[in-house]
Amino acid sequence: MLIDTHAHVNFETYKERLDEVFENAKNNDVRLMILPGVEVAKWNEIIEFAEKYENVYGAIGVHPSEIKDFDENAKKRMAELLKHPKIKAVGEVGLDYYWDKEEEVRESQKAVFTEQIKLANDSGKPLIIHEREAHKDAFDILNEYASKDIDIVMHCFSGSPEFMKECVNKGYYIALGGIVTFKNAQKPKEVAKEVPIERLMLETDCPFLTPHPHRGEENEPAYVKYVAQQIAEIKGISYDTVCEITTKNALKVFNIEV
């Protein structure tokens, strides 16, 4: 059994072949998937998917590139939606300095990130963190504001092995996706080798970052198996062991019973 802990199957790109995507996932032993929220306007879609599909759970959040829509009304609505039994996390939230270079924008990202951390604290639900080229600021904000009672998942981890160890020492989980299968992705492979498997999760971040051998195609939850296979090879352990332990981790963090 596999869990794709970060899948955007509600995106328009899947609309014409959604049944096929779910069937492919089932045929590849991907039993559950987590759909993260990225913008306020899409929260209803997350809820609809979670209610319609038994194997789909959701997260509610505002991606750092979408913070213009996060206001008091959105904050109140988010707090209400987090009470939904199939909404299992706050996410994806965080900082993205790759696109936004202006200090004013970055300060706004920090403020919205902090508010969403507080909502996670209040709800008792874990955080799914989007962090790109903002390792220190994201880490410092989490250390300052995140309750020790909630779990933190570093989605699509892009940091060094040293930063991974800092995160793991704080009790965070590391989520790896298709990048780890890329031939020249040395840093992610080093992270995969060194991260304790008890702190590891699998994801696709589909439709993005399609793993080898399907690079150039549209990603989908079924392809999380290639991530598991690559990690098993890197760690020198069995594929079944990777599936078993990463699934156990995800079920625990997202409070899902199967």
C-alpha contacts under 8 A as a table, 3 or more apart, distances in Angstrom:
res1	aa1	res2	aa2	distance
1	M	29	D	5.23
1	M	30	V	6.00
1	M	31	R	6.22
1	M	243	C	6.23
1	M	244	E	6.95
1	M	247	T	7.02
2	L	29	D	5.95
2	L	30	V	4.53
2	L	31	R	6.02
2	L	32	L	7.13
2	L	224	V	7.74
2	L	225	K	7.46
2	L	243	C	5.70
2	L	244	E	7.74
2	L	246	T	7.84
2	L	247	T	5.89
3	I	30	V	5.59
3	I	31	R	6.12
3	I	32	L	4.95
3	I	33	M	5.58
3	I	202	L	6.96
3	I	203	E	7.49
3	I	246	T	7.95
3	I	247	T	5.88
3	I	250	A	7.26
4	D	7	A	6.43
4	D	30	V	6.95
4	D	32	L	6.48
4	D	33	M	4.66
4	D	34	I	6.44
4	D	202	L	6.02
4	D	203	E	4.59
4	D	204	T	6.36
4	D	221	P	6.00
4	D	224	V	6.38
5	T	33	M	5.56
5	T	34	I	4.85
5	T	35	L	7.62
5	T	201	M	7.17
5	T	202	L	6.21
5	T	203	E	4.92
5	T	204	T	7.66
5	T	250	A	7.22
6	H	33	M	6.88
6	H	34	I	5.33
6	H	35	L	5.92
6	H	36	P	6.41
6	H	155	H	7.73
6	H	203	E	5.11
6	H	204	T	6.10
6	H	205	D	5.12
6	H	206	C	7.52
7	A	33	M	6.55
7	A	34	I	6.06
7	A	35	L	5.20
7	A	36	P	7.02
7	A	203	E	7.12
7	A	204	T	6.13
7	A	205	D	4.98
7	A	206	C	5.17
7	A	207	P	7.57
7	A	220	E	7.57
7	A	221	P	6.57
8	H	11	F	5.78
8	H	35	L	5.63
8	H	36	P	6.83
8	H	205	D	6.58
8	H	206	C	5.64
8	H	207	P	6.61
9	V	14	Y	6.28
9	V	18	L	7.73
9	V	35	L	7.15
9	V	206	C	7.08
9	V	207	P	7.47
9	V	220	E	7.62
10	N	14	Y	7.05
10	N	15	K	7.71
10	N	35	L	7.65
10	N	45	E	6.75
10	N	46	I	7.08
10	N	49	F	7.30
11	F	14	Y	6.10
11	F	15	K	7.32
12	E	15	K	5.25
13	T	16	E	7.56
13	T	207	P	7.92
14	Y	17	R	5.48
14	Y	18	L	5.33
14	Y	21	V	7.71
15	K	18	L	5.54
17	R	20	E	5.30
17	R	21	V	6.36
18	L	21	V	5.03
18	L	22	F	6.33
19	D	22	F	5.26
19	D	23	E	6.10
20	E	23	E	4.99
20	E	24	N	6.00
21	V	24	N	5.17
21	V	25	A	6.25
21	V	220	E	6.69
21	V	221	P	7.46
21	V	222	A	7.62
22	F	25	A	5.07
22	F	26	K	6.28
23	E	26	K	5.10
23	E	27	N	6.14
24	N	27	N	5.09
24	N	28	N	6.25
24	N	221	P	8.00
24	N	222	A	5.70
25	A	28	N	5.22
25	A	29	D	6.39
25	A	30	V	4.95
25	A	31	R	7.14
25	A	220	E	7.88
25	A	221	P	5.71
25	A	222	A	4.15
25	A	223	Y	7.95
26	K	29	D	5.17
26	K	30	V	5.43
26	K	31	R	6.08
26	K	222	A	7.57
27	N	30	V	7.49
27	N	222	A	7.84
28	N	222	A	5.66
28	N	225	K	7.28
29	D	222	A	7.82
30	V	33	M	7.64
30	V	221	P	7.07
30	V	222	A	6.22
30	V	224	V	7.81
30	V	225	K	8.00
31	R	55	N	6.35
32	L	55	N	4.76
32	L	56	V	5.91
32	L	57	Y	7.65
33	M	55	N	6.55
33	M	56	V	5.22
33	M	57	Y	6.29
33	M	221	P	7.57
34	I	56	V	6.07
34	I	57	Y	4.88
34	I	58	G	5.26
34	I	59	A	7.01
35	L	46	I	6.60
35	L	56	V	7.16
35	L	57	Y	6.20
35	L	58	G	4.59
35	L	59	A	6.02
36	P	46	I	7.53
36	P	58	G	5.77
36	P	59	A	4.49
36	P	60	I	6.15
36	P	61	G	7.15
36	P	91	G	5.66
36	P	92	E	5.70
37	G	40	V	7.68
37	G	42	K	6.81
37	G	43	W	6.07
37	G	46	I	6.77
37	G	58	G	7.49
37	G	59	A	5.62
37	G	60	I	4.61
37	G	61	G	4.89
37	G	62	V	6.39
37	G	63	H	7.59
37	G	91	G	6.00
37	G	92	E	6.01
38	V	42	K	7.21
38	V	60	I	7.56
38	V	61	G	5.77
38	V	62	V	4.70
38	V	63	H	4.66
38	V	66	E	7.18
38	V	91	G	7.35
38	V	92	E	6.04
38	V	93	V	7.79
39	E	42	K	5.58
39	E	43	W	6.88
39	E	61	G	6.84
39	E	62	V	4.89
39	E	63	H	6.34
39	E	66	E	5.87
39	E	67	I	7.93
39	E	69	D	7.54
40	V	43	W	5.52
40	V	61	G	7.54
40	V	62	V	6.51
40	V	69	D	6.55
40	V	70	F	7.26
40	V	74	A	6.94
41	A	44	N	7.18
42	K	45	E	5.27
42	K	46	I	6.65
43	W	46	I	5.14
43	W	47	I	6.48
43	W	60	I	6.54
44	N	47	I	5.12
44	N	48	E	6.12
45	E	48	E	4.99
45	E	49	F	6.12
46	I	49	F	5.30
46	I	50	A	6.17
46	I	58	G	5.91
46	I	59	A	7.53
46	I	60	I	7.77
47	I	50	A	5.13
47	I	51	E	6.10
47	I	58	G	6.92
47	I	86	K	7.94
47	I	87	I	7.61
48	E	51	E	5.20
48	E	52	K	6.00
49	F	52	K	5.08
49	F	53	Y	5.91
49	F	56	V	6.76
49	F	57	Y	7.93
50	A	53	Y	5.61
50	A	54	E	7.01
50	A	55	N	7.84
50	A	56	V	5.00
50	A	57	Y	5.06
50	A	58	G	6.06
50	A	86	K	6.24
50	A	87	I	7.75
51	E	54	E	7.12
51	E	56	V	7.95
51	E	86	K	7.50
53	Y	56	V	5.43
57	Y	86	K	5.27
57	Y	87	I	6.04
57	Y	88	K	6.66
58	G	86	K	6.19
58	G	87	I	4.58
58	G	88	K	5.92
58	G	89	A	7.12
59	A	87	I	5.22
59	A	88	K	5.60
59	A	89	A	4.58
59	A	90	V	5.34
59	A	91	G	5.46
59	A	92	E	7.39
60	I	78	M	6.84
60	I	81	L	7.45
60	I	82	L	7.01
60	I	87	I	7.02
60	I	89	A	6.58
60	I	90	V	5.07
60	I	91	G	5.37
60	I	92	E	7.26
61	G	78	M	7.54
61	G	90	V	5.40
61	G	91	G	4.28
61	G	92	E	5.31
61	G	93	V	5.85
61	G	116	Q	7.38
62	V	66	E	6.10
62	V	67	I	6.26
62	V	70	F	7.19
62	V	91	G	6.83
62	V	92	E	6.30
62	V	93	V	5.64
63	H	66	E	5.32
63	H	67	I	6.69
63	H	91	G	7.56
63	H	92	E	5.63
63	H	93	V	5.00
63	H	94	G	6.77
63	H	130	H	7.31
64	P	67	I	5.54
64	P	93	V	6.25
64	P	94	G	5.79
64	P	95	L	5.44
64	P	96	D	6.02
64	P	109	Q	5.73
64	P	112	V	7.91
64	P	113	F	7.54
64	P	130	H	7.85
65	S	96	D	7.11
66	E	69	D	6.42
66	E	70	F	7.80
67	I	70	F	5.21
67	I	108	S	7.79
67	I	109	Q	6.79
67	I	112	V	6.79
68	K	71	D	7.89
69	D	74	A	7.47
70	F	73	N	7.85
70	F	74	A	5.51
70	F	75	K	6.77
70	F	112	V	7.29
71	D	74	A	5.22
71	D	75	K	6.13
72	E	75	K	4.94
72	E	76	K	6.23
73	N	76	K	5.21
73	N	77	R	6.17
74	A	77	R	5.04
74	A	78	M	5.93
75	K	78	M	5.09
75	K	79	A	6.32
76	K	79	A	5.18
76	K	80	E	6.48
77	R	80	E	5.11
77	R	81	L	6.17
78	M	81	L	5.09
78	M	82	L	6.13
79	A	82	L	5.32
79	A	83	K	7.12
79	A	119	L	6.49
79	A	123	S	7.54
80	E	83	K	5.57
80	E	84	H	7.60
81	L	84	H	5.47
81	L	87	I	7.34
82	L	85	P	7.98
82	L	87	I	5.89
82	L	88	K	7.57
82	L	89	A	7.57
82	L	90	V	7.68
82	L	123	S	6.71
83	K	87	I	7.27
83	K	123	S	7.46
84	H	87	I	5.39
85	P	88	K	7.32
88	K	125	K	6.39
88	K	126	P	7.38
88	K	254	F	5.45
88	K	255	N	7.10
89	A	120	A	7.55
89	A	125	K	5.10
89	A	126	P	4.92
89	A	127	L	5.77
89	A	128	I	6.88
89	A	254	F	6.81
90	V	93	V	7.26
90	V	116	Q	7.33
90	V	117	I	7.91
90	V	119	L	7.81
90	V	120	A	5.91
90	V	125	K	6.65
90	V	126	P	6.18
90	V	127	L	4.91
90	V	128	I	6.15
91	G	127	L	5.83
91	G	128	I	4.57
91	G	129	I	6.49
91	G	130	H	7.97
92	E	127	L	7.52
92	E	128	I	5.04
92	E	129	I	5.57
92	E	130	H	5.77
93	V	113	F	6.19
93	V	116	Q	7.26
93	V	127	L	7.60
93	V	128	I	6.41
93	V	129	I	5.19
93	V	130	H	5.48
94	G	109	Q	7.40
94	G	110	K	7.60
94	G	113	F	5.30
94	G	129	I	5.37
94	G	130	H	4.91
94	G	131	E	5.62
94	G	138	A	6.72
95	L	106	R	7.69
95	L	109	Q	6.09
95	L	110	K	6.85
95	L	113	F	7.22
95	L	130	H	6.36
95	L	131	E	5.02
95	L	132	R	6.48
95	L	134	A	6.24
95	L	138	A	6.42
96	D	99	W	6.77
96	D	100	D	6.81
96	D	130	H	7.27
96	D	131	E	5.62
96	D	132	R	4.70
96	D	133	E	6.49
96	D	134	A	6.40
97	Y	100	D	4.99
97	Y	101	K	6.05
97	Y	106	R	7.15
97	Y	132	R	6.03
97	Y	133	E	5.42
97	Y	134	A	5.89
98	Y	101	K	7.16
98	Y	132	R	6.19
98	Y	133	E	5.91
100	D	105	V	6.63
100	D	106	R	6.79
101	K	105	V	7.53
101	K	106	R	7.25
102	E	105	V	5.43
102	E	106	R	6.36
103	E	106	R	5.01
103	E	107	E	6.13
104	E	107	E	5.17
104	E	108	S	6.38
105	V	108	S	5.06
105	V	109	Q	6.25
106	R	109	Q	4.95
106	R	110	K	6.28
107	E	110	K	5.05
107	E	111	A	6.30
108	S	111	A	5.08
108	S	112	V	6.27
109	Q	112	V	5.29
109	Q	113	F	5.96
110	K	113	F	5.03
110	K	114	T	6.09
110	K	141	I	7.85
111	A	114	T	5.18
111	A	115	E	6.37
112	V	115	E	5.09
112	V	116	Q	6.28
113	F	116	Q	5.22
113	F	117	I	6.23
114	T	117	I	5.07
114	T	118	K	6.37
114	T	141	I	7.06
114	T	145	Y	6.89
115	E	118	K	5.15
115	E	119	L	6.47
116	Q	119	L	4.94
116	Q	120	A	6.31
117	I	120	A	5.02
117	I	121	N	6.26
117	I	127	L	7.32
117	I	142	L	7.70
117	I	145	Y	6.72
117	I	146	A	5.94
118	K	121	N	4.94
118	K	122	D	6.21
118	K	145	Y	7.06
118	K	146	A	7.08
119	L	122	D	5.06
119	L	123	S	6.12
120	A	123	S	5.11
120	A	124	G	5.78
120	A	125	K	5.39
120	A	126	P	6.43
120	A	127	L	6.59
120	A	146	A	7.99
120	A	150	I	7.65
121	N	124	G	5.19
121	N	125	K	7.00
121	N	146	A	6.60
121	N	147	S	5.72
121	N	149	D	7.82
121	N	150	I	6.83
124	G	149	D	7.25
124	G	150	I	5.99
125	K	150	I	6.14
125	K	151	D	7.49
125	K	254	F	7.70
126	P	150	I	5.20
126	P	151	D	4.66
126	P	152	I	5.65
126	P	153	V	7.50
126	P	253	V	6.93
126	P	254	F	7.01
127	L	150	I	7.52
127	L	151	D	6.42
127	L	152	I	4.84
127	L	153	V	6.06
128	I	152	I	6.24
128	I	153	V	4.89
128	I	154	M	6.28
128	I	155	H	6.15
129	I	152	I	7.22
129	I	153	V	5.96
129	I	154	M	5.00
129	I	155	H	5.47
130	H	154	M	6.87
130	H	155	H	5.76
130	H	156	C	7.42
131	E	134	A	5.97
131	E	135	H	6.68
131	E	138	A	6.81
131	E	154	M	7.61
131	E	155	H	7.67
131	E	157	F	7.83
132	R	135	H	7.09
132	R	158	S	7.20
134	A	137	D	5.62
134	A	138	A	6.00
135	H	138	A	5.45
135	H	139	F	6.03
135	H	159	G	7.21
135	H	163	F	7.95
136	K	139	F	5.12
136	K	140	D	5.97
137	D	140	D	5.13
137	D	141	I	6.11
138	A	141	I	5.25
138	A	142	L	6.17
139	F	142	L	5.20
139	F	143	N	6.12
139	F	167	C	7.92
140	D	143	N	5.08
140	D	144	E	6.20
141	I	144	E	5.09
141	I	145	Y	6.00
141	I	146	A	7.74
142	L	145	Y	5.37
142	L	146	A	5.02
143	N	146	A	6.10
146	A	150	I	7.44
147	S	150	I	5.85
148	K	151	D	7.68
151	D	171	G	7.61
151	D	172	Y	6.55
151	D	173	Y	7.68
151	D	253	V	6.41
152	I	171	G	7.73
152	I	172	Y	5.01
152	I	173	Y	6.10
153	V	172	Y	5.92
153	V	173	Y	4.67
153	V	174	I	5.95
153	V	175	A	6.63
154	M	157	F	5.69
154	M	172	Y	7.08
154	M	173	Y	6.07
154	M	174	I	5.09
154	M	175	A	5.83
155	H	174	I	6.75
155	H	175	A	4.99
155	H	176	L	7.10
156	C	174	I	7.90
156	C	175	A	5.59
156	C	176	L	5.31
156	C	177	G	6.08
156	C	203	E	7.69
156	C	205	D	7.52
157	F	174	I	6.33
157	F	175	A	5.99
157	F	176	L	6.02
157	F	188	P	7.86
158	S	188	P	6.91
159	G	162	E	7.93
159	G	163	F	5.83
159	G	164	M	6.48
159	G	187	K	7.81
159	G	188	P	7.90
160	S	163	F	5.16
160	S	164	M	6.18
160	S	187	K	6.28
160	S	188	P	7.68
160	S	191	V	6.84
161	P	164	M	4.92
161	P	165	K	6.26
161	P	187	K	7.29
161	P	190	E	6.45
161	P	191	V	4.89
161	P	194	E	7.09
161	P	195	V	7.89
162	E	165	K	5.19
162	E	166	E	6.51
163	F	166	E	5.00
163	F	167	C	6.31
164	M	167	C	5.09
164	M	168	V	6.13
164	M	174	I	7.43
164	M	191	V	6.93
164	M	195	V	7.20
165	K	168	V	4.98
165	K	169	N	5.95
165	K	195	V	7.38
166	E	169	N	5.15
166	E	170	K	6.54
167	C	170	K	5.19
167	C	171	G	6.56
167	C	172	Y	5.32
167	C	173	Y	7.56
168	V	171	G	4.88
168	V	172	Y	5.01
168	V	173	Y	6.54
168	V	174	I	7.68
168	V	195	V	7.90
168	V	199	R	7.00
169	N	172	Y	7.37
171	G	199	R	7.90
172	Y	199	R	7.09
173	Y	199	R	4.72
173	Y	200	L	5.76
173	Y	201	M	7.03
174	I	195	V	7.71
174	I	199	R	6.06
174	I	200	L	5.01
174	I	201	M	6.12
175	A	200	L	5.87
175	A	201	M	4.52
175	A	202	L	5.46
175	A	203	E	6.48
176	L	179	I	7.62
176	L	180	V	6.94
176	L	188	P	7.98
176	L	192	A	7.69
176	L	200	L	7.56
176	L	201	M	6.43
176	L	202	L	5.35
176	L	203	E	6.06
176	L	227	V	7.58
177	G	180	V	6.23
177	G	202	L	6.04
177	G	203	E	4.88
177	G	204	T	5.00
177	G	205	D	6.97
177	G	209	L	7.56
177	G	211	P	7.66
177	G	224	V	7.25
177	G	227	V	5.94
178	G	181	T	5.55
178	G	182	F	7.20
178	G	203	E	7.76
178	G	204	T	6.05
178	G	209	L	5.53
178	G	210	T	5.58
178	G	211	P	4.07
178	G	212	H	7.29
178	G	224	V	7.53
178	G	226	Y	7.58
178	G	227	V	5.81
179	I	182	F	5.29
179	I	185	A	6.63
179	I	188	P	7.05
179	I	209	L	6.37
179	I	210	T	7.77
179	I	211	P	6.45
180	V	185	A	6.25
180	V	188	P	5.32
180	V	189	K	5.57
180	V	192	A	7.54
180	V	211	P	7.83
180	V	227	V	6.85
180	V	230	Q	7.17
180	V	231	I	7.71
181	T	185	A	7.43
181	T	189	K	7.99
181	T	211	P	5.73
181	T	212	H	5.68
181	T	226	Y	7.48
181	T	227	V	6.52
181	T	230	Q	6.08
182	F	185	A	5.34
182	F	211	P	6.89
182	F	212	H	6.34
183	K	186	Q	7.85
185	A	188	P	5.79
185	A	189	K	6.40
186	Q	189	K	5.20
186	Q	190	E	6.26
187	K	190	E	5.08
187	K	191	V	6.25
188	P	191	V	4.95
188	P	192	A	6.08
189	K	192	A	4.97
189	K	193	K	6.19
189	K	234	I	7.15
190	E	193	K	5.09
190	E	194	E	6.26
191	V	194	E	5.25
191	V	195	V	5.75
192	A	195	V	5.58
192	A	231	I	6.19
192	A	234	I	7.01
192	A	235	K	7.32
193	K	231	I	7.43
193	K	234	I	5.74
193	K	235	K	5.22
195	V	199	R	6.95
195	V	200	L	6.97
196	P	199	R	5.50
196	P	200	L	6.76
197	I	200	L	4.99
197	I	242	V	7.57
197	I	245	I	6.99
197	I	246	T	7.15
198	E	245	I	6.68
198	E	246	T	7.23
198	E	249	N	6.78
199	R	246	T	7.99
199	R	249	N	7.19
200	L	246	T	5.88
200	L	249	N	7.23
201	M	246	T	5.03
201	M	247	T	7.39
201	M	249	N	6.82
201	M	250	A	6.51
202	L	224	V	6.81
202	L	227	V	6.97
202	L	228	A	7.07
202	L	246	T	6.71
203	E	221	P	7.84
203	E	224	V	6.04
203	E	227	V	7.80
204	T	207	P	7.76
204	T	208	F	7.48
204	T	209	L	7.10
204	T	210	T	7.27
204	T	219	N	7.18
204	T	220	E	6.90
204	T	221	P	6.14
204	T	223	Y	7.01
204	T	224	V	5.61
205	D	208	F	5.68
205	D	209	L	6.77
205	D	219	N	7.97
206	C	209	L	6.77
206	C	210	T	7.11
206	C	218	E	7.59
206	C	219	N	4.87
206	C	220	E	5.20
206	C	221	P	6.78
207	P	210	T	7.21
207	P	218	E	5.62
207	P	219	N	4.47
207	P	220	E	6.00
208	F	218	E	7.15
208	F	219	N	5.90
209	L	215	R	7.78
209	L	219	N	6.77
210	T	214	H	6.26
210	T	215	R	5.19
210	T	216	G	7.11
210	T	217	E	6.75
210	T	218	E	6.48
210	T	219	N	4.57
210	T	220	E	7.73
210	T	223	Y	7.66
211	P	214	H	5.83
211	P	215	R	5.63
211	P	219	N	7.52
211	P	223	Y	7.00
211	P	226	Y	6.69
211	P	227	V	7.12
212	H	215	R	5.25
212	H	226	Y	7.30
214	H	217	E	5.66
214	H	219	N	7.82
215	R	218	E	7.96
219	N	223	Y	6.88
220	E	223	Y	5.82
220	E	224	V	7.84
221	P	224	V	5.70
222	A	225	K	6.51
223	Y	226	Y	5.61
223	Y	227	V	7.34
224	V	227	V	5.17
224	V	228	A	6.52
225	K	228	A	5.00
225	K	229	Q	6.13
226	Y	229	Q	4.96
226	Y	230	Q	6.11
227	V	230	Q	5.22
227	V	231	I	6.20
228	A	231	I	5.21
228	A	232	A	6.10
228	A	239	Y	6.47
228	A	242	V	6.22
228	A	243	C	6.69
229	Q	232	A	5.13
229	Q	233	E	6.28
229	Q	239	Y	5.72
230	Q	233	E	5.11
230	Q	234	I	6.16
231	I	234	I	4.99
231	I	235	K	5.98
231	I	242	V	7.45
232	A	235	K	5.25
232	A	236	G	5.76
232	A	237	I	5.08
232	A	238	S	5.60
232	A	239	Y	5.23
232	A	241	T	7.92
232	A	242	V	6.16
233	E	236	G	5.09
233	E	237	I	6.65
233	E	238	S	7.72
233	E	239	Y	7.96
234	I	237	I	7.99
237	I	241	T	6.81
237	I	242	V	7.47
238	S	241	T	5.19
238	S	242	V	6.59
239	Y	242	V	5.20
239	Y	243	C	6.29
240	D	243	C	5.07
240	D	244	E	5.99
241	T	244	E	5.10
241	T	245	I	6.10
242	V	245	I	5.54
242	V	246	T	5.93
243	C	246	T	5.53
243	C	247	T	5.89
244	E	247	T	5.36
244	E	248	K	6.17
245	I	248	K	5.00
245	I	249	N	6.17
246	T	249	N	5.00
246	T	250	A	6.25
247	T	250	A	5.14
247	T	251	L	6.15
248	K	251	L	5.26
248	K	252	K	6.24
249	N	252	K	5.27
249	N	253	V	6.19
250	A	253	V	5.18
250	A	254	F	5.92
251	L	254	F	5.44
251	L	255	N	5.61
251	L	256	I	4.92
251	L	257	E	6.77
252	K	255	N	5.08
252	K	256	I	6.71
